[in-house]
Amino acid sequence: MNSRSLGKSLGAFAVPLGVVMIIMLLVVPVPTWLLDILISVSILFALVILLTTMFARRPLDFSVFPSLLLVATLFRLGLNVASTRLVLSEGYAGQVIQAFGHVAIGGSLIIGAVIFLILVVIQFVVVTKGAERVAEVGARFTLDAMPGKQMAIDADLNAGLITEDEARARRADVSAEADFYGAMDGASKFVKGDAIAGIIIIVINLIGGIAIGVLSQGTSIEDAVNTYSLLTIGDGLATQIPALLMAVATGMIVTRSNSDSDMAADSWKQLSQSSKGLLIAGIAAIGLALVPGMPPLTFLLIGGGLILASRAVTRKSKSDALAKAREGEQAAIAPSADTPEELMEQMRVHALEVQLAPDLVDLVSGADDDLLGRVKALRRRIAMEYGVVIPPVRTRDQIELPPATYVIRIAGAEVGRGTAPVGRVLALGEDLDSLPGEVVVEPVFGLHGKWIPAELRYSAELTGATVVDRGSMIITHLSSLIVENAARLLSREDVRVLTEGVKQVSPALVDELIPNLLSLSEVHRVLQGLLAEKLPINDLPRIYEALTLRAKVSNDPEGLVEAARVGLGPAVVAPHVVDRALRVIMIDPMLEQEMLEALRPSEYGSQVLFDQVKAQAVLTSLQNSVTGAEQLGVTPVLVCAPALRPAVRRMVSAQTGGIAVLSYNEVTSMDVAIETVGVVRAHDSIAV
């Protein structure tokens, strides 16, 4: 066994053995020579802990402090019991206590007692109570800030600023910090109890010693008072000094903030940062030297020292400023670090970005409506519903935006904008006249609402209004835009990753399709076509099976998309089924035949080449049918022949609010009741 292993073994047994010995102090008598050693160890142990807290850069560097505080407190209580036993039984408790008593009392018992009482008051009222309060407040603030810190870590991880390992380490630090301050809040109560116990033991020693000296030993009251007062004060100092050191260490560790240097370096650096402050203090000291009765030499020396320190700080500030100026000149002369990698990073356009006005930054501060946490949940929901992992959402402030404004960008282009006033919630409903504020239009569903003060939320709900907080409104807007632009957000790399996932489950399927029949870019185009019609692509094996069969006949993009839709089958129809019924709008058979005859292929897919008048008549008839169905409280779909479906969708999608267009094959793939709620005709605009 080497020396390092031996040291670890001894260290592992030293602490438990020490705790057992401390407990034995409470019941086993201790000789005076051993008590002297233990009191000396207690004082030096407290001094080492105090110095360690001063040189710790952050509280977690001394995370074992709460446990050591409990051990030191128990140690002092054991020494109190041992010394009390010797004082009351033998009238002598060793040289250390005797020496402390003589030093404190000096030539006057009254003066020594007063000084000792002042020390007790300082230790209990000032240091111990203050440390206890600071520990309590620190624990409360640390626990309150914990969710915000964790969300900030998640935001950095989602933005790609840190790795998973770094995020895990930072989460562990946040958890350890909360545990530390929670432990310090409890440990500070032991420090307070130790101070109270010390005062009670002092009173017992004094009264009990005098009573034993007078009643049992037959000494005079004066001799008993002198003897036991000296021992009591000596014993009190021997235990109160380490208790005071531990209380100071407690207050220092809980008030210590994270820093790159120790307390001494930080104190000197921050106290010497203002040369004017040092100069004014020096002039004030010299002014006090001129006051009659004041010691002039003392104040002149102090004032001169402060003025010299002020001049030194001024010279250092000038030298630092000159050094920075030279560095700036050298940086200007030297070629800028405009490497291609750095320029490409600055040029990079983020796939998805949310810009917030400066007054909306509170939405990402860790509050209940924190935006970052909701964005994370949104990404997970969209991945589960649509089978596509959207890129990380970059959230940042933009000082150029008007107050309370947010902007959503996709690939650098603005796709949505809205407002979310601070301290307000959005009330949506019909009867909003009784609520204050201007009427606004909600950006997702086009509903009318009002931004009302948050304290009126309950009143708005009583009127029947639906109340939405700012974070929910922004997330709803973002979700709608993501679904609408899912095809743009799906990258070639995403398709590769998704394909690798399918290959792990069905390797033969992927090997047959890619690249033998279709390239990755062609599969990418098909998946984009499905997402453009808001169809999920999470059932990739079924999609790839349909593509494999179709690609053996033709690799026409439009035909591949239609084959994938048929392969999905009921998944295409199910979102439109309500109460086991599908409400459809049909196309008049004569009109449908005319569309088939006018169907022509083009570079952008098949199109129905009608003249402008006829095309407008068809769209008007369809719009009337949709309006009539909506008045009945149903959301219909348009049904047509399979060959017409892509062209019809391309024709009507921009004019009718994006009505879903299904083929006869897709409708019949699911066993549901079909109800016709309208017919599209070209010769009039009346829905049947």
Salt bridges, closest charged atoms under 4 A:
ASP61 OD1 - ARG58 NE 3.24
GLU132 OE1 - LYS192 NZ 3.94
GLU136 OE1 - ARG133 NH1 3.53
GLU136 OE2 - ARG140 NH2 3.33
ASP154 OD1 - ARG171 NH2 2.93
ASP154 OD2 - LYS376 NZ 3.90
ASP156 OD2 - ARG170 NH1 3.29
GLU164 OE2 - ARG168 NH2 3.98
ASP165 OD1 - ARG168 NH1 2.88
GLU177 OE1 - LYS149 NZ 3.21
ASP185 OD1 - LYS189 NZ 3.09
ASP194 OD2 - ARG76 NH2 2.44
ASP266 OD2 - ARG256 NH2 3.51
ASP320 OD2 - LYS316 NZ 3.13
GLU345 OE2 - ARG348 NH2 3.36
GLU353 OE2 - ARG394 NH1 2.83
GLU353 OE2 - ARG396 NE 2.51
ASP362 OD2 - ARG470 NH2 2.51
GLU385 OE1 - ARG381 NH1 3.45
GLU414 OE2 - ARG417 NE 2.91
GLU461 OE2 - ARG457 NE 3.54
ASP469 OD1 - ARG374 NH1 3.04
GLU493 OE2 - ARG496 NH2 2.43
ASP511 OD1 - LYS503 NZ 3.58
GLU512 OE2 - LYS552 NZ 3.09
GLU533 OE1 - ARG565 NH1 2.94
GLU533 OE2 - ARG645 NH2 2.79
GLU533 OE1 - ARG649 NE 3.39
ASP539 OD2 - ARG542 NE 2.90
GLU558 OE2 - ARG650 NH2 3.25
GLU562 OE2 - ARG645 NH2 2.65
ASP588 OD1 - ARG681 NE 3.95
GLU594 OE1 - LYS614 NZ 2.04
GLU666 OE2 - ARG565 NE 2.66
GLU675 OE1 - ARG583 NE 3.31
ASP684 OD2 - HIS683 NE2 3.25
